[in-house]
Protein backbone atom coordinates (compact mmCIF):
# COMPACT_ATOMS: atom_id res chain seq x y z
CA UNK A 1 0.00 0.00 0.00
CA UNK A 2 2.84 2.36 0.85
CA UNK A 3 4.57 1.87 -2.50
CA UNK A 4 1.24 2.23 -4.35
CA UNK A 5 0.81 5.64 -2.68
CA UNK A 6 4.20 6.80 -4.02
CA UNK A 7 6.35 6.28 -0.91
CA UNK A 8 8.74 3.55 0.20
CA UNK A 9 9.25 1.96 3.62
CA UNK A 10 12.36 2.79 5.60
CA UNK A 11 13.81 2.27 9.07
CA UNK A 12 15.44 4.82 11.35
CA UNK A 13 17.78 3.49 14.04
CA UNK A 14 20.74 4.60 16.12
CA UNK A 15 21.37 7.12 18.90
CA UNK A 16 20.45 4.52 21.53
CA UNK A 17 16.85 4.09 20.38
CA UNK A 18 14.76 1.24 19.05
CA UNK A 19 14.24 1.02 15.29
CA UNK A 20 11.43 3.27 14.05
CA UNK A 21 9.57 2.40 10.84
CA UNK A 22 9.13 5.43 8.57
CA UNK A 23 8.25 6.15 4.95
CA UNK A 24 10.08 8.41 2.53
CA UNK A 25 9.57 9.86 -0.94
CA UNK A 26 11.66 7.78 -3.35
CA UNK A 27 12.38 10.81 -5.56
CA UNK A 28 14.08 12.70 -2.73
CA UNK A 29 16.11 9.64 -1.78
CA UNK A 30 17.09 9.08 -5.43
CA UNK A 31 18.35 12.68 -5.59
CA UNK A 32 20.59 12.01 -2.59
CA UNK A 33 21.94 8.83 -4.17
CA UNK A 34 22.58 10.57 -7.51
CA UNK A 35 24.64 13.22 -5.76
CA UNK A 36 27.55 10.74 -5.82
CA UNK A 37 28.16 10.85 -2.07
CA UNK A 38 24.73 9.85 -0.81
CA UNK A 39 25.95 7.10 1.47
CA UNK A 40 28.36 9.36 3.31
CA UNK A 41 26.26 12.52 3.32
CA UNK A 42 24.70 13.90 6.48
CA UNK A 43 21.17 15.20 5.94
CA UNK A 44 17.97 15.98 7.84
CA UNK A 45 15.09 13.56 8.16
CA UNK A 46 11.91 15.11 9.50
CA UNK A 47 9.89 12.87 11.80
CA UNK A 48 6.91 14.08 13.87
CA UNK A 49 7.91 17.71 13.23
CA UNK A 50 11.44 17.13 14.56
CA UNK A 51 14.52 17.19 12.31
CA UNK A 52 17.05 14.44 12.90
CA UNK A 53 20.58 14.27 11.50
CA UNK A 54 20.95 10.97 9.66
CA UNK A 55 23.14 9.14 7.16
CA UNK A 56 21.89 6.61 4.64
CA UNK A 57 23.27 3.26 5.80
CA UNK A 58 21.68 0.92 3.26
CA UNK A 59 19.07 0.79 0.51
CA UNK A 60 17.48 -1.85 -1.68
CA UNK A 61 16.67 -1.53 -5.38
CA UNK A 62 14.24 -3.49 -7.53
CA UNK A 63 16.62 -5.27 -9.95
CA UNK A 64 14.72 -4.87 -13.22
CA UNK A 65 13.06 -1.47 -12.96
CA UNK A 66 15.81 -0.12 -10.64
CA UNK A 67 13.17 1.42 -8.41
CA UNK A 68 13.98 2.04 -4.75
CA UNK A 69 12.33 -0.48 -2.46
CA UNK A 70 13.63 0.22 1.06
CA UNK A 71 16.11 2.38 2.96
CA UNK A 72 17.90 2.27 6.31
CA UNK A 73 18.80 5.53 8.03
CA UNK A 74 21.17 5.86 10.95
CA UNK A 75 20.62 8.78 13.33
CA UNK A 76 23.93 10.20 14.41
CA UNK A 77 25.00 11.99 17.54
CA UNK A 78 26.87 15.10 16.42
CA UNK A 79 29.48 14.70 19.18
CA UNK A 80 30.48 11.08 18.37
CA UNK A 81 32.73 9.93 15.54
CA UNK A 82 31.20 7.69 12.89
CA UNK A 83 32.65 5.52 10.13
CA UNK A 84 31.85 6.49 6.53
CA UNK A 85 33.06 5.67 3.02
CA UNK A 86 34.31 8.78 1.25
CA UNK A 87 34.42 8.77 -2.57
CA UNK A 88 37.73 9.49 -4.30
CA UNK A 89 37.81 11.81 -7.33
CA UNK A 90 40.82 12.02 -9.67
CA UNK A 91 41.90 15.28 -11.31
CA UNK A 92 44.51 16.02 -13.94
CA UNK A 93 46.11 13.88 -16.65
CA UNK A 94 48.98 11.71 -15.48
CA UNK A 95 52.35 12.35 -17.14
CA UNK A 96 52.73 8.56 -17.36
CA UNK A 97 49.69 8.47 -19.64
CA UNK A 98 50.28 11.67 -21.59
CA UNK A 99 53.98 11.27 -22.44
CA UNK A 100 55.04 7.75 -21.43
CA UNK A 101 52.24 5.71 -23.05
CA UNK A 102 50.91 4.16 -19.86
CA UNK A 103 47.38 3.48 -18.71
CA UNK A 104 45.84 4.98 -15.55
CA UNK A 105 44.11 2.43 -13.31
CA UNK A 106 41.75 3.77 -10.64
CA UNK A 107 41.97 0.98 -8.03
CA UNK A 108 40.30 2.29 -4.84
CA UNK A 109 37.25 4.50 -5.42
CA UNK A 110 36.23 4.90 -1.76
CA UNK A 111 38.24 5.29 1.42
CA UNK A 112 36.85 4.31 4.78
CA UNK A 113 37.24 7.14 7.26
CA UNK A 114 36.26 8.07 10.80
CA UNK A 115 35.16 11.57 11.78
CA UNK A 116 32.48 13.60 13.50
CA UNK A 117 29.28 13.80 11.44
CA UNK A 118 29.75 17.50 10.65
CA UNK A 119 33.30 16.83 9.38
CA UNK A 120 32.33 14.25 6.74
CA UNK A 121 34.15 15.22 3.53
CA UNK A 122 32.04 15.31 0.39
CA UNK A 123 34.91 13.67 -1.55
CA UNK A 124 38.69 13.29 -1.58
CA UNK A 125 40.28 14.94 -4.61
CA UNK A 126 43.52 13.29 -5.80
CA UNK A 127 45.70 15.11 -8.35
CA UNK A 128 47.39 12.58 -10.65
CA UNK A 129 49.20 15.11 -12.89
CA UNK A 130 52.74 14.14 -11.72
CA UNK A 131 52.08 10.37 -11.66
CA UNK A 132 54.67 8.60 -13.84
CA UNK A 133 54.67 5.19 -15.50
CA UNK A 134 55.11 2.43 -12.89
CA UNK A 135 54.33 4.78 -10.00
CA UNK A 136 51.33 4.76 -7.66
CA UNK A 137 49.51 6.77 -5.03
CA UNK A 138 48.67 4.93 -1.83
CA UNK A 139 46.36 5.93 1.01
CA UNK A 140 49.33 7.10 3.14
CA UNK A 141 50.21 9.57 0.34
CA UNK A 142 46.87 11.36 0.76
CA UNK A 143 46.30 14.29 3.09
CA UNK A 144 43.35 13.60 5.39
CA UNK A 145 41.06 16.61 5.87
CA UNK A 146 41.06 18.17 9.33
CA UNK A 147 39.22 15.98 11.84
CA UNK A 148 39.25 12.92 9.56
CA UNK A 149 41.18 9.69 10.18
CA UNK A 150 41.57 7.17 7.36
CA UNK A 151 40.69 3.61 8.36
CA UNK A 152 41.57 2.07 5.00
CA UNK A 153 45.07 0.56 5.24
CA UNK A 154 47.92 2.99 4.48
CA UNK A 155 49.47 0.64 1.88
CA UNK A 156 46.27 0.31 -0.18
CA UNK A 157 46.84 1.59 -3.75
CA UNK A 158 44.39 4.30 -4.81
CA UNK A 159 45.63 4.84 -8.38
CA UNK A 160 48.62 3.81 -10.50
CA UNK A 161 49.96 4.07 -14.05
CA UNK A 162 50.77 0.74 -15.70
CA UNK A 163 52.25 -0.34 -19.02
CA UNK A 164 49.75 -1.26 -21.69
CA UNK A 165 50.09 -5.02 -22.31
CA UNK A 166 50.43 -4.78 -26.10
CA UNK A 167 53.55 -2.63 -25.68
CA UNK A 168 55.17 -5.12 -23.25
CA UNK A 169 55.07 -7.85 -25.88
CA UNK A 170 56.25 -5.59 -28.73
CA UNK A 171 59.40 -4.42 -26.92
CA UNK A 172 61.23 -7.83 -26.78
CA UNK A 173 60.45 -8.46 -30.45
CA UNK A 174 62.05 -5.12 -31.42
CA UNK A 175 65.24 -5.98 -29.51
CA UNK A 176 65.58 -9.37 -31.21
Secondary structure, 3 states (H helix, E strand, C coil): CCCCCCEEEEEEEECCEEEEEEEEEHHHHHHHHHCCCHHHCEEEEEECCEEEEEEEEEEEECCCCCCEEEEEEEECCCCCEEEEEEEEEEECCCHHHHCCCEEEEECCCEEEEEEEHHHCCCCEEEECCCCCCCCEEEHHHCCCCCCCEECCCCCCEEEEEEECHHHHHHHHHHHC
